[in-house]
Amino acid sequence: MQLRVRIQGKDAFINRLGRWNDPSDVARASALSAKIWADNCGGTFDTTLRSYQPINEHADADLLEALKHLSEANRQGRTIHAYRTLRKYGKTLRNKSDVDEFVQWMLANGLQNRTVDGILCEFRRVCPENSKHLFKHKLKVNKGSSLSDVLSTEEITLVLEDLRVNEVWFYPLFFLWLSSGMRNAEIRGLTWDCIHWDSGEIIIHKTLRVDGLNTHRYFWSTTKTGKERVVPIGYSVIKVLKEHKSLMVSKGIYDSNGLVFVTPITHKNVYDSLLGRVWKRSLVRCGIKPRRLYAQRHSFLSHALAMGNSPADLAQMAGHSTQMLLKTYAKPTGRIRLPEWQTELGSIHDLVD
């Protein structure tokens, strides 16, 4: 027995209500029908019908299917993780108490508040608007320290010198990264034909993204925003990249249209776990507290802002809106320019002296 509900001219069904010839099942179906009508009259009708579904101890087929479809479309790790977590849980989320139980299950399995928040966010993405309230929560998500991803100028100098001496093959990559603030996938997918030596520019129009469904496979894609942009580079970056080009030529692995950065042994594209190990080794040798790999981008943009560059220009270079740039990357760098007031007695510095 099933219950048919017509929503905006289209039929939707609530299945598995029981046997049509069982009086108890018929009574439950009638009560459910009455509740739907009452909610509709009271303005609280759930057009997704999720809250009216019968209790099911098995996996949430509809939500799983929606997550699977999205993960196959965007190949993003966070969507795939949300899909796999719900599949592992194996129960239906039909009301708020079910979701609360699911949240407690995730926390008991060692997931952090931020991760739980991300999973529920993916649920909201694939669910219709009327059920967004179902996946809200009151977990406290602590923001990281504003200094956690930004290296000081002294630390940047120290780590680059260490990389130049101890990680010769990867030194050009990190030098460019800290000098341009490019994204991980843009660094991975950078090809020699995108570097315009004479104008001192890099054209960013493609990325090499990791396939979230198969982390050992990469595929070409557009930029995160889908737009091409220009990243200016200085003389020192050009010099380092030309030296790296000469090294690749001497090894017989240079291709004018090929990748700029490849692994030292297989000569395939670099990947985050490899770069993460190189980065971590350097920080340890320099005695610098651990930073995530994305610190390259954070450090560059934060220092560029502190130097007085136009936020609008930096936002265009970084592939962000100006508002997002200021919200995400305007972090303390230790660079503060103090105003000086001239008086009859001289400047403040004269008074201190």
The 8 nearest C-alpha neighbors of each residue, nearest first, counted from 0:
[[1, 19, 16, 17, 18, 15, 14, 2],
 [2, 0, 14, 13, 16, 15, 3, 12],
 [1, 3, 13, 12, 4, 14, 0, 28],
 [2, 4, 12, 11, 10, 13, 1, 5],
 [5, 3, 11, 10, 12, 6, 2, 13],
 [4, 6, 10, 9, 8, 11, 7, 3],
 [7, 5, 9, 8, 10, 4, 11, 46],
 [8, 6, 9, 5, 10, 46, 4, 11],
 [7, 9, 6, 5, 10, 4, 11, 3],
 [10, 8, 6, 5, 7, 11, 4, 3],
 [9, 11, 5, 4, 6, 3, 12, 8],
 [12, 10, 4, 3, 5, 9, 6, 13],
 [11, 13, 3, 2, 4, 14, 1, 10],
 [12, 14, 2, 1, 52, 3, 15, 11],
 [13, 15, 1, 16, 12, 2, 0, 52],
 [14, 16, 17, 1, 0, 13, 53, 18],
 [15, 17, 0, 14, 1, 28, 24, 53],
 [18, 16, 24, 0, 15, 19, 21, 25],
 [17, 19, 21, 20, 0, 24, 16, 25],
 [18, 20, 0, 21, 25, 17, 24, 22],
 [21, 19, 18, 22, 25, 24, 17, 23],
 [20, 22, 24, 18, 23, 19, 25, 17],
 [23, 21, 25, 24, 26, 20, 19, 18],
 [24, 22, 26, 25, 21, 27, 28, 17],
 [25, 23, 27, 17, 21, 26, 22, 28],
 [24, 26, 22, 28, 23, 27, 29, 21],
 [25, 27, 29, 23, 24, 28, 22, 30],
 [28, 26, 30, 24, 29, 25, 31, 23],
 [27, 29, 31, 25, 26, 30, 32, 24],
 [30, 28, 32, 26, 31, 27, 25, 33],
 [31, 29, 33, 27, 32, 28, 26, 34],
 [30, 32, 28, 34, 33, 29, 27, 35],
 [33, 31, 29, 35, 30, 34, 28, 36],
 [32, 34, 30, 36, 31, 35, 37, 29],
 [35, 33, 37, 31, 36, 32, 38, 30],
 [36, 34, 38, 32, 37, 33, 39, 31],
 [35, 37, 39, 33, 34, 38, 40, 32],
 [36, 38, 34, 40, 39, 35, 41, 33],
 [39, 37, 44, 43, 41, 35, 40, 36],
 [38, 40, 44, 36, 42, 37, 41, 43],
 [39, 41, 37, 38, 42, 36, 43, 44],
 [40, 42, 38, 39, 43, 37, 44, 36],
 [41, 43, 39, 40, 44, 38, 37, 45],
 [44, 42, 38, 41, 39, 45, 40, 37],
 [43, 45, 38, 39, 42, 46, 35, 41],
 [46, 44, 47, 48, 129, 43, 50, 49],
 [45, 47, 48, 44, 129, 6, 49, 130],
 [46, 48, 49, 45, 129, 130, 127, 50],
 [49, 47, 51, 46, 45, 50, 52, 13],
 [48, 50, 47, 93, 51, 52, 45, 94],
 [49, 51, 93, 94, 48, 52, 45, 47],
 [52, 50, 48, 49, 53, 31, 93, 13],
 [51, 53, 49, 50, 13, 54, 48, 93],
 [54, 52, 55, 51, 16, 15, 14, 13],
 [53, 55, 52, 56, 91, 93, 51, 57],
 [54, 56, 57, 91, 53, 90, 58, 59],
 [55, 57, 90, 91, 54, 58, 89, 59],
 [56, 58, 90, 55, 89, 91, 59, 60],
 [57, 59, 89, 90, 91, 60, 86, 56],
 [58, 60, 91, 62, 61, 90, 63, 57],
 [59, 61, 63, 62, 58, 64, 91, 57],
 [62, 60, 64, 63, 59, 65, 66, 58],
 [61, 63, 65, 64, 60, 59, 66, 126],
 [64, 62, 60, 66, 65, 61, 59, 67],
 [63, 65, 67, 61, 62, 66, 60, 68],
 [64, 66, 62, 68, 63, 67, 125, 69],
 [67, 65, 69, 63, 68, 64, 82, 70],
 [66, 68, 64, 70, 65, 69, 63, 71],
 [67, 69, 65, 71, 66, 70, 64, 72],
 [70, 68, 72, 66, 71, 67, 73, 65],
 [71, 69, 74, 67, 72, 73, 79, 78],
 [72, 70, 68, 74, 69, 73, 67, 212],
 [71, 73, 69, 70, 74, 68, 75, 67],
 [72, 74, 75, 70, 71, 69, 78, 211],
 [75, 73, 211, 70, 71, 210, 72, 212],
 [76, 74, 211, 73, 78, 77, 70, 79],
 [75, 77, 211, 79, 78, 80, 74, 212],
 [76, 78, 80, 79, 75, 81, 117, 118],
 [79, 77, 81, 80, 70, 76, 75, 121],
 [78, 80, 82, 76, 70, 81, 77, 83],
 [81, 79, 77, 83, 82, 78, 76, 84],
 [80, 82, 118, 78, 84, 79, 83, 77],
 [83, 81, 79, 80, 85, 66, 84, 86],
 [82, 84, 86, 80, 85, 81, 87, 79],
 [85, 83, 87, 81, 86, 82, 80, 88],
 [86, 84, 88, 87, 82, 83, 81, 89],
 [85, 87, 83, 89, 88, 84, 82, 58],
 [86, 88, 84, 85, 89, 83, 58, 82],
 [89, 87, 85, 86, 90, 84, 58, 101],
 [88, 90, 58, 86, 87, 57, 85, 59],
 [91, 89, 58, 57, 56, 59, 88, 92],
 [90, 92, 59, 58, 93, 55, 57, 56],
 [93, 91, 97, 98, 94, 90, 59, 95],
 [92, 94, 50, 49, 91, 97, 52, 95],
 [93, 95, 97, 50, 96, 92, 98, 133],
 [96, 94, 98, 97, 133, 99, 93, 134],
 [95, 97, 99, 98, 94, 100, 93, 92],
 [98, 96, 100, 92, 95, 94, 99, 101],
 [97, 99, 101, 95, 100, 96, 92, 102],
 [100, 98, 96, 102, 101, 97, 95, 103],
 [99, 101, 97, 103, 98, 102, 96, 104],
 [102, 100, 98, 104, 99, 103, 97, 105],
 [103, 101, 99, 105, 104, 100, 98, 106],
 [102, 104, 106, 100, 105, 101, 107, 99],
 [103, 105, 101, 107, 102, 106, 100, 108],
 [106, 104, 108, 102, 107, 103, 110, 101],
 [105, 107, 110, 103, 109, 108, 104, 102],
 [106, 108, 104, 105, 109, 103, 110, 102],
 [109, 107, 105, 106, 110, 104, 103, 111],
 [108, 110, 106, 107, 111, 105, 104, 112],
 [111, 109, 106, 105, 108, 114, 115, 112],
 [110, 112, 114, 113, 115, 109, 106, 105],
 [113, 111, 115, 114, 140, 116, 138, 110],
 [112, 114, 116, 111, 115, 140, 117, 141],
 [115, 113, 117, 111, 116, 112, 110, 118],
 [116, 114, 112, 118, 117, 113, 111, 119],
 [115, 117, 113, 119, 114, 118, 112, 120],
 [118, 116, 120, 114, 115, 119, 113, 121],
 [119, 117, 81, 115, 121, 120, 116, 114],
 [120, 118, 122, 116, 121, 117, 134, 115],
 [119, 121, 117, 123, 118, 122, 116, 124],
 [122, 120, 124, 118, 119, 123, 78, 117],
 [123, 121, 119, 120, 124, 125, 126, 118],
 [122, 124, 120, 126, 131, 121, 125, 119],
 [125, 123, 121, 122, 126, 120, 127, 131],
 [124, 126, 122, 123, 65, 66, 121, 127],
 [125, 127, 123, 124, 122, 130, 128, 131],
 [128, 126, 129, 130, 125, 47, 131, 123],
 [127, 129, 131, 130, 126, 123, 132, 47],
 [128, 130, 127, 131, 45, 46, 47, 132],
 [129, 131, 133, 132, 128, 127, 126, 47],
 [132, 130, 133, 123, 128, 129, 134, 126],
 [133, 131, 130, 135, 134, 129, 128, 123],
 [132, 134, 131, 130, 95, 135, 94, 98],
 [135, 133, 132, 119, 131, 123, 136, 98],
 [134, 136, 132, 133, 131, 137, 119, 120],
 [137, 135, 138, 134, 116, 99, 119, 133],
 [138, 136, 139, 135, 140, 116, 112, 99],
 [139, 137, 136, 140, 112, 116, 113, 115],
 [138, 140, 141, 137, 112, 113, 136, 116],
 [141, 139, 113, 112, 138, 142, 116, 111],
 [142, 140, 139, 143, 113, 112, 144, 138],
 [143, 141, 140, 144, 145, 113, 139, 147],
 [142, 144, 145, 141, 147, 146, 148, 140],
 [143, 145, 147, 146, 142, 148, 141, 330],
 [144, 146, 147, 330, 143, 331, 148, 149],
 [145, 147, 144, 149, 148, 331, 330, 332],
 [148, 146, 144, 145, 149, 143, 290, 150],
 [147, 149, 294, 146, 290, 297, 150, 298],
 [150, 148, 298, 146, 297, 147, 294, 151],
 [151, 149, 298, 154, 155, 152, 148, 294],
 [150, 152, 154, 153, 332, 155, 149, 333],
 [151, 153, 155, 154, 156, 150, 332, 302],
 [152, 154, 156, 151, 155, 157, 150, 158],
 [155, 153, 157, 151, 156, 152, 150, 158],
 [154, 156, 152, 158, 157, 153, 159, 150],
 [157, 155, 153, 159, 154, 158, 160, 152],
 [158, 156, 154, 160, 155, 159, 153, 161],
 [157, 159, 161, 155, 160, 156, 154, 162],
 [160, 158, 162, 156, 161, 157, 163, 155],
 [159, 161, 163, 157, 158, 162, 156, 164],
 [160, 162, 158, 164, 159, 163, 165, 157],
 [161, 163, 166, 159, 170, 165, 164, 160],
 [164, 162, 160, 170, 167, 161, 166, 165],
 [163, 165, 161, 162, 166, 167, 160, 170],
 [164, 166, 162, 161, 163, 167, 281, 160],
 [167, 165, 162, 169, 168, 170, 163, 164],
 [166, 168, 170, 163, 169, 165, 164, 162],
 [169, 167, 166, 170, 263, 171, 243, 172],
 [168, 170, 172, 166, 167, 171, 173, 162],
 [169, 171, 162, 167, 163, 173, 172, 168],
 [172, 170, 174, 173, 169, 239, 175, 240],
 [173, 171, 175, 169, 174, 170, 176, 260],
 [172, 174, 176, 175, 170, 171, 177, 169],
 [173, 175, 171, 177, 176, 172, 170, 178],
 [176, 174, 178, 172, 173, 177, 179, 171],
 [175, 177, 173, 178, 179, 174, 180, 295],
 [176, 178, 295, 174, 299, 175, 179, 180],
 [179, 177, 175, 176, 174, 180, 299, 236],
 [178, 180, 176, 181, 177, 175, 299, 232],
 [181, 179, 296, 299, 176, 177, 178, 295],
 [180, 182, 179, 176, 185, 296, 186, 183],
 [181, 183, 185, 184, 186, 180, 296, 293],
 [184, 182, 186, 185, 187, 181, 293, 271],
 [183, 185, 187, 206, 207, 186, 208, 182],
 [186, 184, 206, 188, 182, 187, 183, 189],
 [185, 187, 183, 189, 184, 188, 182, 181],
 [188, 186, 184, 185, 207, 189, 269, 183],
 [187, 189, 207, 206, 185, 186, 184, 190],
 [188, 190, 186, 187, 258, 259, 185, 191],
 [191, 189, 258, 259, 257, 192, 193, 256],
 [190, 192, 193, 256, 255, 194, 259, 257],
 [191, 193, 256, 194, 190, 255, 195, 257],
 [194, 192, 202, 191, 201, 190, 195, 189],
 [195, 193, 201, 192, 191, 196, 200, 202],
 [196, 194, 200, 197, 198, 199, 201, 193],
 [195, 197, 199, 198, 194, 200, 237, 201],
 [198, 196, 199, 195, 200, 194, 237, 234],
 [197, 199, 200, 196, 195, 231, 201, 232],
 [198, 200, 196, 232, 197, 195, 231, 233],
 [201, 199, 231, 195, 198, 232, 230, 194],
 [200, 202, 194, 230, 193, 229, 195, 203],
 [201, 203, 229, 193, 228, 204, 230, 200],
 [204, 202, 228, 227, 205, 229, 201, 193],
 [203, 205, 227, 222, 221, 202, 228, 226],
 [206, 204, 221, 222, 220, 203, 188, 185],
 [207, 205, 185, 188, 184, 220, 221, 222],
 [208, 206, 188, 219, 184, 218, 187, 220],
 [209, 207, 217, 184, 218, 206, 219, 210],
 [208, 210, 217, 211, 214, 216, 218, 207],
 [209, 211, 213, 217, 214, 212, 216, 74],
 [210, 212, 76, 74, 75, 213, 214, 209],
 [213, 211, 210, 74, 214, 79, 76, 71],
 [212, 214, 210, 211, 215, 216, 209, 217],
 [213, 215, 210, 216, 211, 209, 212, 217],
 [216, 214, 213, 217, 210, 209, 211, 212],
 [215, 217, 214, 210, 213, 209, 218, 211],
 [218, 216, 209, 210, 208, 207, 215, 219],
 [217, 219, 208, 207, 220, 209, 210, 216],
 [220, 218, 207, 206, 208, 205, 217, 221],
 [219, 221, 206, 205, 207, 218, 208, 222],
 [222, 220, 205, 225, 206, 204, 223, 219],
 [223, 221, 225, 205, 224, 206, 204, 226],
 [222, 224, 225, 221, 226, 318, 206, 220],
 [225, 223, 226, 222, 318, 221, 319, 227],
 [224, 226, 222, 221, 223, 227, 204, 205],
 [227, 225, 224, 222, 228, 204, 221, 223],
 [226, 228, 204, 203, 225, 222, 229, 202],
 [229, 227, 203, 202, 226, 316, 204, 230],
 [228, 230, 202, 201, 203, 316, 231, 200],
 [229, 231, 201, 316, 200, 202, 232, 228],
 [232, 230, 200, 199, 201, 229, 233, 179],
 [233, 231, 199, 200, 236, 230, 179, 234],
 [234, 232, 236, 235, 237, 199, 231, 178],
 [233, 235, 237, 236, 238, 232, 199, 239],
 [234, 236, 238, 237, 233, 239, 232, 240],
 [237, 235, 239, 238, 233, 234, 240, 232],
 [238, 236, 234, 240, 235, 239, 241, 233],
 [237, 239, 235, 241, 236, 240, 234, 242],
 [240, 238, 236, 242, 241, 237, 171, 243],
 [239, 241, 243, 237, 242, 238, 244, 236],
 [242, 240, 244, 238, 243, 239, 237, 245],
 [241, 243, 245, 239, 244, 240, 238, 246],
 [244, 242, 240, 246, 241, 245, 239, 247],
 [243, 245, 241, 247, 242, 246, 240, 248],
 [246, 244, 248, 242, 243, 247, 249, 241],
 [245, 247, 243, 249, 244, 248, 242, 250],
 [248, 246, 253, 250, 244, 252, 249, 245],
 [247, 249, 253, 251, 245, 250, 246, 252],
 [250, 248, 246, 247, 251, 245, 252, 253],
 [251, 249, 247, 248, 252, 246, 253, 245],
 [250, 252, 248, 249, 253, 247, 254, 246],
 [253, 251, 247, 250, 248, 254, 266, 249],
 [252, 254, 248, 247, 251, 255, 244, 257],
 [253, 255, 257, 256, 252, 258, 191, 248],
 [254, 256, 191, 257, 192, 253, 190, 258],
 [257, 255, 192, 254, 191, 190, 258, 193],
 [256, 258, 254, 190, 255, 191, 259, 253],
 [259, 257, 190, 260, 189, 191, 188, 261],
 [258, 260, 190, 191, 189, 257, 261, 244],
 [259, 261, 258, 269, 268, 172, 187, 262],
 [262, 260, 268, 266, 267, 269, 263, 258],
 [261, 263, 266, 269, 267, 264, 265, 268],
 [264, 262, 266, 265, 261, 168, 267, 169],
 [263, 265, 266, 262, 267, 261, 168, 269],
 [264, 266, 267, 262, 263, 261, 268, 269],
 [267, 265, 262, 261, 264, 263, 268, 252],
 [268, 266, 261, 265, 262, 269, 264, 263],
 [269, 267, 261, 262, 187, 270, 260, 266],
 [268, 270, 261, 262, 187, 267, 260, 273],
 [271, 269, 273, 272, 274, 268, 187, 209],
 [270, 272, 274, 273, 275, 269, 183, 292],
 [271, 273, 275, 274, 270, 276, 269, 277],
 [274, 272, 276, 275, 271, 270, 277, 269],
 [275, 273, 271, 277, 276, 272, 278, 270],
 [274, 276, 272, 278, 273, 277, 271, 292],
 [275, 277, 279, 273, 274, 278, 280, 272],
 [276, 278, 274, 280, 275, 279, 281, 273],
 [279, 277, 275, 281, 276, 280, 274, 282],
 [278, 280, 276, 282, 281, 277, 275, 283],
 [281, 279, 283, 277, 278, 282, 276, 284],
 [280, 282, 284, 278, 283, 279, 285, 158],
 [283, 281, 287, 285, 279, 284, 280, 286],
 [284, 282, 286, 280, 285, 281, 279, 287],
 [283, 285, 281, 282, 286, 280, 161, 287],
 [286, 284, 282, 283, 287, 281, 158, 157],
 [285, 287, 283, 284, 282, 288, 281, 289],
 [288, 286, 282, 285, 283, 289, 154, 284],
 [287, 289, 290, 286, 282, 283, 285, 147],
 [290, 288, 287, 282, 291, 279, 283, 147],
 [291, 289, 148, 294, 292, 288, 147, 279],
 [290, 292, 293, 294, 289, 148, 275, 279],
 [291, 293, 294, 275, 290, 295, 278, 274],
 [292, 294, 295, 291, 296, 297, 148, 183],
 [293, 295, 148, 297, 292, 296, 291, 298],
 [296, 294, 177, 293, 298, 297, 176, 180],
 [295, 297, 180, 299, 294, 298, 293, 181],
 [298, 296, 294, 300, 299, 295, 149, 301],
 [297, 299, 149, 301, 295, 296, 300, 294],
 [298, 300, 180, 296, 302, 177, 297, 301],
 [301, 299, 303, 297, 302, 298, 304, 328],
 [300, 302, 304, 298, 328, 329, 303, 299],
 [303, 301, 305, 304, 299, 300, 298, 306],
 [304, 302, 300, 306, 305, 301, 299, 308],
 [305, 303, 301, 302, 306, 308, 307, 300],
 [304, 306, 302, 307, 303, 301, 334, 332],
 [307, 305, 303, 304, 308, 302, 334, 301],
 [306, 308, 305, 304, 309, 303, 310, 302],
 [309, 307, 304, 306, 303, 310, 313, 312],
 [308, 310, 312, 311, 313, 307, 304, 314],
 [311, 309, 313, 312, 314, 321, 308, 304],
 [310, 312, 314, 309, 321, 313, 315, 320],
 [313, 311, 315, 309, 314, 310, 316, 308],
 [314, 312, 316, 310, 315, 311, 317, 309],
 [315, 313, 319, 311, 317, 321, 316, 312],
 [314, 316, 312, 318, 313, 317, 319, 311],
 [315, 317, 313, 314, 230, 318, 312, 229],
 [318, 316, 314, 315, 319, 313, 181, 180],
 [317, 319, 315, 316, 314, 224, 320, 228],
 [320, 318, 314, 317, 324, 323, 315, 321],
 [319, 321, 323, 322, 314, 324, 318, 315],
 [322, 320, 324, 314, 311, 323, 310, 325],
 [321, 323, 325, 320, 324, 326, 319, 314],
 [324, 322, 326, 320, 325, 321, 327, 319],
 [323, 325, 321, 327, 322, 326, 328, 314],
 [326, 324, 329, 322, 323, 328, 327, 321],
 [325, 327, 323, 324, 328, 322, 329, 321],
 [328, 326, 324, 325, 323, 329, 330, 297],
 [327, 329, 301, 330, 324, 325, 297, 326],
 [330, 328, 325, 301, 327, 326, 304, 331],
 [329, 331, 328, 301, 145, 332, 146, 149],
 [332, 330, 333, 146, 145, 329, 301, 334],
 [331, 333, 334, 151, 302, 330, 301, 149],
 [334, 332, 331, 335, 151, 152, 305, 302],
 [335, 333, 332, 305, 336, 331, 306, 302],
 [336, 334, 333, 337, 305, 332, 331, 306],
 [335, 337, 338, 334, 305, 306, 339, 333],
 [336, 338, 335, 339, 334, 340, 347, 348],
 [339, 337, 336, 340, 347, 335, 341, 346],
 [338, 340, 347, 346, 337, 341, 348, 336],
 [341, 339, 346, 342, 338, 347, 345, 348],
 [340, 342, 346, 345, 339, 343, 347, 344],
 [343, 341, 345, 344, 346, 340, 347, 339],
 [342, 344, 345, 341, 346, 340, 347, 350],
 [343, 345, 342, 346, 350, 341, 349, 347],
 [346, 344, 342, 343, 341, 349, 347, 350],
 [345, 347, 341, 349, 348, 340, 342, 339],
 [346, 348, 350, 349, 351, 339, 340, 345],
 [347, 349, 351, 346, 350, 352, 339, 345],
 [350, 348, 352, 346, 347, 351, 345, 344],
 [349, 351, 347, 348, 352, 346, 345, 344],
 [352, 350, 348, 349, 347, 346, 345, 344],
 [351, 349, 350, 348, 347, 346, 345, 344]]
